[in-house]
Amino acid sequence: MPPENAVPDTAARSLAHWSEEGRREMEAFYALARLDYQLLADALDYPELFRVVRERAGGGAVSLLDVACGSGKFPETLLERTELAAQDDLRVDYDLLDPAPFSLQEAAAVLRPPFHEAARHEVTMEDLDPAVGPFDVVWATHALYALQPENVDAAARRMLDALAPHGVLLLAQGAYDGHYLAFYRAFLEGVRGGEGTAYVSCEQLTDALGRVGADDTHEVEVRRISYEHVVADDDREVLEGFLQRCAFDDTVSLEQMREAPVLGAYLEACHDADAGVHRFRQETDLVLLTPNDGTPA
Ligand SMILES: C[S@@+](CC[C@H](N)C(=O)[O-])C[C@H]1O[C@@H](n2cnc3c(N)ncnc32)[C@H](O)[C@@H]1O
């Protein structure tokens, strides 16, 4: 049993922050993190991806599972930045999955044609009812950071099982060396004395997909997207709010982070004093699984 005053671990803090009480912090975070989704939206030809999947499925509506849908930034950004909204002949029956009811509600509210809400699953990926699926498309974008390490293989297996034989899986998540993972490791080390569970990296998820058999049935293509989140030093509210959300912890101020061992050095290394900005280097992997019988992506 953890002591009564123990700080809740990563998965519990993630769940608590995906809530109405966490809205202000979430909005500060997306002032910068919106870029994560813009780059993903620009990285692939989504109308073509849906066209190919629909053809392979034999026509009709495309079924899709959005894993860890969060507040729906990915579908919202696709609707803003791609030609998907103009595809009059495309219908996507869109299932939302998330353990947080707040996230399900927020994501449902952004869906517009061709995305039509089909079902909500208030559950973790690893616990999704085996009877749900299969889907033509499964995607999980900046989604599974807070998975408990012992559940990574189960979540990977369930995602793979949720795919129709002709289906496509799209995964996008920070890599081990990118800011989200590196910052949180430094936070746990410097602020929490090494206690707590680090975020799951895209490499861990991709390895897990291989362990549960994806390499036998699918082509696995990994594309690295490298970029920076840049925030002006005098934009203190965004800087602090972004970093607090990166750790799901708004009890530690920017000053406390700067003074902490390990984390202080990490933040100093991100500081470009000449330009008066902080630069947070992101390394995101976009992983595409397509059936290895030649289906193009
Ligand atoms: C950063 S958000 C995902 C963003 C989302 N893809 C978007 O388009 O905005 C992370 C979400 O993962 C959810 N989550 C945490 N643990 C999970 C798990 N084990 N399985 C599924 N979802 C989980 C959280 O509740 C949160 O809503």
The ligand as a Gaussian input file, in Angstrom:
#p B3LYP/6-31G(d) Opt

LIG

0 1
 C       -3.137000      13.470000     -25.020000
 S       -4.703000      12.718000     -24.971000
 C       -4.856000      12.097000     -26.585000
 C       -5.050000      13.185000     -27.601000
 C       -5.956000      12.811000     -28.745000
 N       -5.448000      11.762000     -29.573000
 C       -6.382000      14.010000     -29.582000
 O       -6.563000      13.835000     -30.807000
 O       -6.607000      15.073000     -29.008000
 C       -4.441000      11.264000     -24.005000
 C       -5.713000      10.511000     -23.625000
 O       -5.339000       9.185000     -23.247000
 C       -6.289000       8.716000     -22.331000
 N       -5.754000       7.492000     -21.711000
 C       -4.939000       7.383000     -20.641000
 N       -4.650000       6.078000     -20.413000
 C       -5.280000       5.355000     -21.383000
 C       -5.360000       3.952000     -21.697000
 N       -4.719000       3.037000     -20.970000
 N       -6.114000       3.572000     -22.752000
 C       -6.758000       4.485000     -23.493000
 N       -6.711000       5.828000     -23.248000
 C       -5.979000       6.249000     -22.206000
 C       -6.479000       9.925000     -21.416000
 O       -7.673000       9.816000     -20.662000
 C       -6.487000      11.085000     -22.422000
 O       -7.796000      11.435000     -22.779000

